[in-house]
């Protein structure tokens, strides 16, 4: 249970990405079989899960200070 609470946002991202990948294959997919990601449901689902893992865990921008505050600190 501790694992789930620790990594809940990562698991949510993977789940949403996997569902979106499967939905993309189901509704849009590639019928000719020449598309490496879109032609099979399992590759599309895994790729969606990977994107779902990466997206919420991308680096966050640090908050920038006001220019006025920075000028006052430099004085």
Rosetta constraint file for C-alpha pairs under 8 A:
AtomPair CA 1 CA 5 HARMONIC 6.50 0.50
AtomPair CA 2 CA 6 HARMONIC 6.05 0.50
AtomPair CA 3 CA 7 HARMONIC 6.11 0.50
AtomPair CA 4 CA 8 HARMONIC 5.29 0.50
AtomPair CA 4 CA 11 HARMONIC 7.83 0.50
AtomPair CA 7 CA 11 HARMONIC 6.19 0.50
AtomPair CA 8 CA 12 HARMONIC 6.05 0.50
AtomPair CA 9 CA 13 HARMONIC 6.07 0.50
AtomPair CA 9 CA 56 HARMONIC 7.62 0.50
AtomPair CA 10 CA 14 HARMONIC 6.20 0.50
AtomPair CA 10 CA 53 HARMONIC 5.83 0.50
AtomPair CA 10 CA 56 HARMONIC 7.18 0.50
AtomPair CA 10 CA 57 HARMONIC 7.41 0.50
AtomPair CA 11 CA 15 HARMONIC 6.06 0.50
AtomPair CA 11 CA 53 HARMONIC 7.59 0.50
AtomPair CA 12 CA 16 HARMONIC 6.10 0.50
AtomPair CA 13 CA 17 HARMONIC 5.99 0.50
AtomPair CA 13 CA 49 HARMONIC 7.39 0.50
AtomPair CA 13 CA 52 HARMONIC 4.50 0.50
AtomPair CA 13 CA 53 HARMONIC 5.29 0.50
AtomPair CA 13 CA 55 HARMONIC 7.59 0.50
AtomPair CA 13 CA 56 HARMONIC 6.51 0.50
AtomPair CA 14 CA 18 HARMONIC 5.99 0.50
AtomPair CA 14 CA 48 HARMONIC 7.61 0.50
AtomPair CA 14 CA 49 HARMONIC 4.44 0.50
AtomPair CA 14 CA 50 HARMONIC 6.60 0.50
AtomPair CA 14 CA 51 HARMONIC 7.56 0.50
AtomPair CA 14 CA 52 HARMONIC 4.60 0.50
AtomPair CA 14 CA 53 HARMONIC 4.94 0.50
AtomPair CA 15 CA 19 HARMONIC 6.20 0.50
AtomPair CA 15 CA 49 HARMONIC 6.43 0.50
AtomPair CA 15 CA 52 HARMONIC 7.27 0.50
AtomPair CA 16 CA 20 HARMONIC 6.07 0.50
AtomPair CA 16 CA 49 HARMONIC 7.26 0.50
AtomPair CA 16 CA 52 HARMONIC 6.42 0.50
AtomPair CA 17 CA 21 HARMONIC 5.99 0.50
AtomPair CA 17 CA 45 HARMONIC 7.56 0.50
AtomPair CA 17 CA 47 HARMONIC 7.99 0.50
AtomPair CA 17 CA 48 HARMONIC 4.39 0.50
AtomPair CA 17 CA 49 HARMONIC 4.35 0.50
AtomPair CA 17 CA 50 HARMONIC 7.12 0.50
AtomPair CA 17 CA 51 HARMONIC 6.23 0.50
AtomPair CA 17 CA 52 HARMONIC 4.14 0.50
AtomPair CA 17 CA 53 HARMONIC 7.46 0.50
AtomPair CA 18 CA 22 HARMONIC 6.17 0.50
AtomPair CA 18 CA 44 HARMONIC 7.92 0.50
AtomPair CA 18 CA 45 HARMONIC 4.69 0.50
AtomPair CA 18 CA 46 HARMONIC 6.23 0.50
AtomPair CA 18 CA 47 HARMONIC 7.41 0.50
AtomPair CA 18 CA 48 HARMONIC 4.70 0.50
AtomPair CA 18 CA 49 HARMONIC 4.17 0.50
AtomPair CA 18 CA 50 HARMONIC 7.88 0.50
AtomPair CA 18 CA 52 HARMONIC 7.18 0.50
AtomPair CA 19 CA 23 HARMONIC 6.07 0.50
AtomPair CA 19 CA 45 HARMONIC 6.83 0.50
AtomPair CA 19 CA 48 HARMONIC 7.41 0.50
AtomPair CA 19 CA 49 HARMONIC 7.84 0.50
AtomPair CA 20 CA 24 HARMONIC 6.03 0.50
AtomPair CA 20 CA 45 HARMONIC 7.49 0.50
AtomPair CA 20 CA 48 HARMONIC 6.28 0.50
AtomPair CA 21 CA 25 HARMONIC 6.33 0.50
AtomPair CA 21 CA 44 HARMONIC 5.06 0.50
AtomPair CA 21 CA 45 HARMONIC 4.42 0.50
AtomPair CA 21 CA 46 HARMONIC 7.33 0.50
AtomPair CA 21 CA 47 HARMONIC 6.76 0.50
AtomPair CA 21 CA 48 HARMONIC 4.30 0.50
AtomPair CA 21 CA 49 HARMONIC 7.17 0.50
AtomPair CA 22 CA 26 HARMONIC 6.10 0.50
AtomPair CA 22 CA 41 HARMONIC 6.02 0.50
AtomPair CA 22 CA 42 HARMONIC 7.73 0.50
AtomPair CA 22 CA 44 HARMONIC 6.05 0.50
AtomPair CA 22 CA 45 HARMONIC 4.84 0.50
AtomPair CA 22 CA 48 HARMONIC 7.61 0.50
AtomPair CA 23 CA 27 HARMONIC 5.97 0.50
AtomPair CA 23 CA 28 HARMONIC 7.95 0.50
AtomPair CA 24 CA 28 HARMONIC 5.38 0.50
AtomPair CA 24 CA 29 HARMONIC 6.18 0.50
AtomPair CA 24 CA 38 HARMONIC 7.85 0.50
AtomPair CA 24 CA 44 HARMONIC 7.54 0.50
AtomPair CA 25 CA 29 HARMONIC 4.06 0.50
AtomPair CA 25 CA 30 HARMONIC 7.45 0.50
AtomPair CA 25 CA 38 HARMONIC 5.69 0.50
AtomPair CA 25 CA 39 HARMONIC 7.22 0.50
AtomPair CA 25 CA 40 HARMONIC 7.29 0.50
AtomPair CA 25 CA 41 HARMONIC 5.82 0.50
AtomPair CA 25 CA 44 HARMONIC 6.21 0.50
AtomPair CA 25 CA 45 HARMONIC 7.93 0.50
AtomPair CA 26 CA 41 HARMONIC 7.55 0.50
AtomPair CA 29 CA 38 HARMONIC 4.93 0.50
AtomPair CA 29 CA 39 HARMONIC 6.00 0.50
AtomPair CA 30 CA 34 HARMONIC 7.35 0.50
AtomPair CA 30 CA 35 HARMONIC 6.10 0.50
AtomPair CA 30 CA 38 HARMONIC 5.33 0.50
AtomPair CA 30 CA 39 HARMONIC 4.86 0.50
AtomPair CA 31 CA 39 HARMONIC 6.44 0.50
AtomPair CA 32 CA 39 HARMONIC 7.42 0.50
AtomPair CA 33 CA 39 HARMONIC 4.90 0.50
AtomPair CA 33 CA 40 HARMONIC 7.78 0.50
AtomPair CA 34 CA 39 HARMONIC 6.81 0.50
AtomPair CA 35 CA 39 HARMONIC 5.38 0.50
AtomPair CA 36 CA 40 HARMONIC 7.65 0.50
AtomPair CA 36 CA 43 HARMONIC 7.87 0.50
AtomPair CA 37 CA 43 HARMONIC 5.49 0.50
AtomPair CA 37 CA 44 HARMONIC 5.27 0.50
AtomPair CA 37 CA 47 HARMONIC 7.47 0.50
AtomPair CA 38 CA 43 HARMONIC 7.25 0.50
AtomPair CA 38 CA 44 HARMONIC 5.58 0.50
AtomPair CA 39 CA 43 HARMONIC 7.94 0.50
AtomPair CA 39 CA 44 HARMONIC 7.71 0.50
AtomPair CA 40 CA 44 HARMONIC 6.33 0.50
AtomPair CA 41 CA 45 HARMONIC 5.98 0.50
AtomPair CA 42 CA 46 HARMONIC 6.06 0.50
AtomPair CA 43 CA 47 HARMONIC 5.97 0.50
AtomPair CA 44 CA 48 HARMONIC 6.08 0.50
AtomPair CA 45 CA 49 HARMONIC 6.16 0.50
AtomPair CA 46 CA 50 HARMONIC 6.18 0.50
AtomPair CA 47 CA 51 HARMONIC 6.25 0.50
AtomPair CA 48 CA 52 HARMONIC 5.99 0.50
AtomPair CA 49 CA 53 HARMONIC 6.14 0.50
AtomPair CA 50 CA 54 HARMONIC 6.25 0.50
AtomPair CA 51 CA 55 HARMONIC 5.92 0.50
AtomPair CA 52 CA 56 HARMONIC 6.96 0.50
AtomPair CA 53 CA 57 HARMONIC 6.62 0.50
AtomPair CA 54 CA 58 HARMONIC 6.00 0.50
AtomPair CA 65 CA 69 HARMONIC 6.72 0.50
AtomPair CA 65 CA 70 HARMONIC 6.71 0.50
AtomPair CA 66 CA 70 HARMONIC 6.41 0.50
AtomPair CA 67 CA 71 HARMONIC 6.16 0.50
AtomPair CA 68 CA 72 HARMONIC 6.27 0.50
AtomPair CA 69 CA 73 HARMONIC 6.27 0.50
AtomPair CA 70 CA 74 HARMONIC 6.28 0.50
AtomPair CA 71 CA 75 HARMONIC 6.56 0.50
